[in-house]
Amino acid sequence: MPDGLTLYGSFTSSSTYKPMLYLALSGLPFSFRTVNLKNGVQREAAYLAVNRYGQVPALRHRGLTIVQSNVILDYLARTTGHFEGANEQDRWTAREWLSWESDAITNVAKVRHFSRFRQVGPAVMEHFRPPAEAALSFVDAALGGREWLVGNACTIADIGCWGRMVFMAEGGLDINRWPSLFAWSERIKAMHGFALPYDLIPKKDTELGPAAPGPTASAQS
Ligand SMILES: N[C@@H](CCC(=O)N[C@@H](CS)C(=O)NCC(=O)O)C(=O)O
């Protein structure tokens, strides 16, 4: 296993986007290995040896294998220091948001999944859409009068929560309904290295270097 960072993922996956965005915003070099979900590569023995759950993403680094997107964000923040909370309270609060994210914002990803990849009956949609909207409203309220979810700067909480909701429009959830959330998304989009998933996540195995210095990403998004 190489010592450098290797991320396994898929370009349609919000769970992949979360660590991918972290790495892009941090300007860290890493290798990307694509796992073709459509062809079922995630269920092949070789990949199950990396991620027992048969899901993307997975990260390998210095002989370690880390899975679950929020654990990967936690690992990256601890080991590289980027997007970590400014003090101990903020570091715990950022992880609290990530844990809540996987309970609540995951409903946004489900609504998008059922809209985009799998036809379901209206009862299923009616089950998932209200908690998805409630999660977005909760983030919107939390961002009223503040720029970031935790402290005064972008942390893994922002990257994890935004990353999971990034495809919300594909689920028919219009971001303009949540003004503070929209303003926050624009703040994230203005960061150097930012790109939306289909522009960021490669469809092929790729070696990625540090982002070249240049104009802020609002011009790219
Ligand atoms: N809790 C996991 C969720 C990962 C997940 O749901 N990954 C999806 C793509 S977004 C996947 O790999 N699906 C493939 C499958 O279930 O067959 C995380 O945050 O990493």
The ligand as an SDF file (V2000), in Angstrom:
LIG
                    3D

 20 19  0  0  0  0  0  0  0  0999 V2000
  -22.3710    6.0590    5.4870 N   0  0  0  0  0  0  0  0  0  0  0  0
  -21.5890    5.8970    4.2890 C   0  0  0  0  0  0  0  0  0  0  0  0
  -22.5190    5.8880    3.0890 C   0  0  0  0  0  0  0  0  0  0  0  0
  -21.7780    5.5260    1.8340 C   0  0  0  0  0  0  0  0  0  0  0  0
  -22.7350    5.3200    0.6670 C   0  0  0  0  0  0  0  0  0  0  0  0
  -23.9880    5.2740    0.8210 O   0  0  0  0  0  0  0  0  0  0  0  0
  -22.1510    5.1750   -0.5070 N   0  0  0  0  0  0  0  0  0  0  0  0
  -22.9360    4.9220   -1.6940 C   0  0  0  0  0  0  0  0  0  0  0  0
  -22.6750    5.9820   -2.7530 C   0  0  0  0  0  0  0  0  0  0  0  0
  -23.0990    7.6010   -2.1470 S   0  0  0  0  0  0  0  0  0  0  0  0
  -22.5160    3.5770   -2.2860 C   0  0  0  0  0  0  0  0  0  0  0  0
  -21.3590    3.2480   -2.2740 O   0  0  0  0  0  0  0  0  0  0  0  0
  -23.4980    2.8370   -2.8140 N   0  0  0  0  0  0  0  0  0  0  0  0
  -23.2110    1.6340   -3.4920 C   0  0  0  0  0  0  0  0  0  0  0  0
  -24.0920    0.5220   -3.0790 C   0  0  0  0  0  0  0  0  0  0  0  0
  -24.7430    0.6690   -2.0120 O   0  0  0  0  0  0  0  0  0  0  0  0
  -24.1350   -0.4880   -3.7740 O   0  0  0  0  0  0  0  0  0  0  0  0
  -20.5650    7.0320    4.1620 C   0  0  0  0  0  0  0  0  0  0  0  0
  -20.8380    8.1470    4.6040 O   0  0  0  0  0  0  0  0  0  0  0  0
  -19.4540    6.7820    3.6590 O   0  0  0  0  0  0  0  0  0  0  0  0
  1  2  1  0
  2  3  1  0
  2 18  1  0
  3  4  1  0
  4  5  1  0
  5  6  2  0
  5  7  1  0
  7  8  1  0
  8  9  1  0
  8 11  1  0
  9 10  1  0
 11 12  2  0
 11 13  1  0
 13 14  1  0
 14 15  1  0
 15 16  2  0
 15 17  1  0
 18 19  2  0
 18 20  1  0
M  END
$$$$
